[in-house]
Amino acid sequence: MPHGYWLRIRRELHSNVRYRVTRAGVLYVLTTLLLGLAAFFSANNLLFLLLAAMLATLLISGFVSRLSLAGLELEFELPEHICARRPVAARIRVSNSKWLLPSFSIRLIGIPPSAFARPIYFPVIPAKARLEETVAVVFGRRGRHREESFQFATRFPFGFSERRVLVSLPREVLVYPCLDPLPGFDELAGEVQGELEARQRGRGHDFYRIRPYEPLESARHVDWKATAHTGELQVREFARETEPLVEIVLDLDVGPADREWFETAVQCSAYLAWRVLLREARVRFRTQEFDLAAPAEGDVYTILKYLALVEPRPGCGAIEPSDEESFPVLFTPNRARFEDAGWHGALLLAPDNLALSCPGAGPDRAGADLHHRGRDARGRDPGPDHGPESGADSPAARRQPR
């Protein structure tokens, strides 16, 4: 028969084993056998008494360990929002439903691929008691995870064998992409945030500038001190109420060769949406199958839930640009296709420049991509007078009254 068949049979048998003999148990059994042989050949009654006591000890050990594991119940509670590669606090509750007998030396073990890797040890669980522990759990990747298989294990009372009992606790956990910034991409996100602040110029109640009065304008904001100083009616102008909009576009038309880049793009999209919405700006997140404006149509967790399960869809075509004024950021492996679709002036992050955001890249090179792409977000050719912090377009210049 093929070698793989025997490996599969061996794995299935091993998964069903409830006992595991320890080294101490092996030595004890060998000692018992030697004592039995000595008693048989010598016909010494004292040796037979010792042999009977050792065999009784083995029986008692199995009975007590089985009784110690009986009546144990498990509750496993996780937070509502979980991100990949970030430790989260999981709450473990173990109850002993036996009326009189406590349970001793109990270990709770997660069965791989469970994220619950570190066993929890309970020296004693009193009868009719419930113990609670908090442990750190880390999920290595985004997507759906099933936490359903745990084991209670004990070597009580003598440590000759370890008895395990499987506990089924079906539960599906949705894990968001990692929200830790990749080296270099944090600089890019900072540049996007700087562009938003340059466009926003404060909030609706914040002072922006003093300018001449225009006909049919309300006299409520007339600045009389500036009017007396200039001899002409001057009004106070405040920043607009509308928050700036960042349009994040994730291209799903990704082939197998760019699958690793796609995972990087998903993580960067999640981090950018999280960071922008944290600064109380607006985000429109788009793919070929998903379109959501936050916070108007949903919150950031709606985007993260989608990104937790999104998969590439080769051959789904390009995304058409929207007419709404925004700062577009595109993640695509095909830069030319989106430029042909009309995404001129957008920040395009393809495998050639988004790879700079992966570990090992320098943040200066990744951040410089915002300044040295073909056209900036407002459709202009970048030059020495049109950088995000230059001349009259800098945030400092915008704060000065004209």
C-alpha positions, 0 to 999 in steps of 0.5 A: 500500500502507498506510504501516504495511506499508512500515514493517514491511518497513523494520524487518525489513530493518534487523534483518537488516543485518549491516554498517553503513557508518561516516562514515569509510567513506563518505568513503573510498568517495567518495574511491575513486570520485573517484580511479577517475574521475580514473584513468579520464579521465587514464589515469595508471598511478600513479592506477590503482595507488593505486586498486588499493591502496584497493580492496584495503584495502576487501577486507582490512578486510572479511576481517579484521573477519569473522575477528575476530568468528569463534570468539567465544562468550558466557556470561551469568550473572545472580543467582538473585533479581532485583528490579525497578528495582534494579541487579544484577551480571551476569557476562559471559564472552567466549571466543575459541575460535580457535587462533592469531588474537586478536580486536581491538576487540570490543563486546558489545551487548544488543538492546532490550528487553534490560536489558543497555543499556551496551555492553562493550568488549574491546580484545583477546581473545587466542586460546584465552582467556576474559575476564570482566566484571561489569556492572550490569543493571536490569530496569524492571518485574516479570515474566518477561524474556527475555535472548536477543539479543546482538551482537558488533560490531567496526570493526577494522581501519580503521573503515570499517564496523561488522560485527555478529554476532547471538548467540542465548542463550535465557534466561528471567529472573524479576524480583520486584516492587521492594522499595524502599519508596514514600514514605509506605508506609514509615511505614505499614510501621513502624506495622505493625512497632510493632503487632507489637512491642507484641503480641509483648513479646519472645521466649520466653526474654525476661523479661516480668513478675513476677506472683503464683503460680497453683495447679498451676504449676511452681515452676521459675520462682519468684522467691524475692527477689520472694517474700521482698519481698512475702510471697507466692509470685511467679513470673517470666513470660516472653514467649510462644514464638509469633511474631506473625502479619501477614496480607497480603491482595491483592485480585485483583478489579481493573478496568482503571481501577485497574491502576496502583493494582494495581501499587502494591499488588503492590509494597507487598505485596512490601515489607511481606512482606519487611520483616515476615519480615526481623524474624522474624515470621510472614506469611500471604499470601492472594489469591483463588488463593493462600494461603501461611503463611511461614516454615511453608509457604515462604519469602519468595521463594515469595511474591515469585515469585508476586507477580512474575507475578500479574495482576488477575482481575476478578469473582473475588469477595471473600476470607473472613476467617480465624479465626486471630489476626493483624494483617490488612492488605488491599489492595483497590479495593473497601473496602465489599465486604470490610467486608461480608465481615467484615473488621472491624478490618483495615487496608484500603488502597484507591486513596483512601488507598494513593495517599498512598503514591505519589511526591509524597505526604507520609509524615505523611498516609500514616502517619496512616491507621493511626490514623484508620481506622474501627477498629483491628486489634483491633476497637476504636474508636481514641481518645485512650486506645487509640493504639498507644503510649498508656497500658497498651497501649504497649510501654514499659508492657508491659515494666514488671512488674505 
